[in-house]
Amino acid sequence: MKMIMAVVQDQDSNRLSSALMEHNFRSTKLASTGGFLRSGNTTFLIGVEDIRVEKALQVIRDNCKSRDQMVAPVSPMGGNADSYVPYPVEVEVGGATVFVLPVEQFHHF
């Protein structure tokens, strides 16, 4: 058994949640915040049997797309102002950051 932890942009969250249910994957959604852009994310915890890991990854891949977005950088507030860029920059957002972890035991009470 594996635990899949997928961090996705909030914009992809509902679509991924529906697709996971459609393919009979149970998941737990947690609100999270990204460290770089400080924007909202959703972290999915998905417990799957080893033989279904690739299918779960494909569902995530199909429903979490990266896109370019203009963002206003956060001011350094006490940091090094030399590297601060005072105008919006285009960055790639979205997609998914996925961790697949072994599960030693699983209990459902």
Secondary structure, DSSP 8 states (H G I E B T S, - for coil): -EEEEEEEEHHHHHHHHHHHHHTT---EEEEEE-SSS--EEEEEEEEE-GGGHHHHHHHHHHH--EEEEEE-----TTS-GGG---S-EEEEEESEEEEEEE-S-----
